[in-house]
Each structure stands twice: as C-alpha cells, then as structure tokens.
Amino acid sequence: MDFQFTPKQREIYELAGALAREKFAPRAAKYDALATSPVENMQDFRDNGLLKLTISEDLGGMGSGAMGRDPVLYLLAIEQTARVDMSTAQCLHVHSHGSHLIDHVGTQEQREHF
C-alpha cells in the first residue's frame, strides 16, 4: 500500500490546516461559549471550495466521500479542522455526508439544484 498523499490530498490537507489554525482556532471559544453554529467558518470553507469536497466532479466537485473517487480528501479536511475546533469539524462532516447522499441517490435535477 502507498501511504503517501497525492498532490490533491496534500493541497486539501494544507488548505484545511491553514484555515483551522488561522481562522477557526481564534473563533472556537466564542462559538462554544455562545453555543452558536460556526457560520463564519462554514463561509471560509465555501470561499475556499471545501464545501464541494464530496460532490461529484461532473458537478464541479472534488469527488470525495465514501462512494467517491478519492474518499480521503474530505476526511483530511475534517481531521485538520478537528485539531482546533470540533464543532466546525462536525458541521463539515454533516454537510459533506448530506451533499454526498444527494449527489449519489438524487435525481439529476436534485443533484444540480442542491
């Protein structure tokens, strides 16, 4: 087995890690204390294309997820995020699973809409 990251996996690992350290870590205590959703962090994921991790490539995603071409991509983003902010990691996890499910069992119209 090859346990080396592919270039794309390395890119996601580094990007998610940088977001976690530079953006999410400073906000984590505030979200925990207020018991609010990490909206700014999710926007940072969106701005950096990471909400498309588990969407198929034919829809402009990265093709990750359990049934995707590269299941490791989204796991790397979650792992890097969880190092500093478990709430945000959980939100990314739930988003990734939901979008992956729609992508794989939805109609083409649903896939394109959501």
Buried (B, 14 or more C-beta within 10 A) or exposed (E): EEEEBEEBBEBBBEBBBEBBEEBBBEBBEEBEEEEEEBEEBBEBBEEBEBBBBBBBEEBEBBBBBEBBEBBBBBBBBBBBBBBBBEBBBBBBBEBBBEBBBBBBEBEEEEBEEE
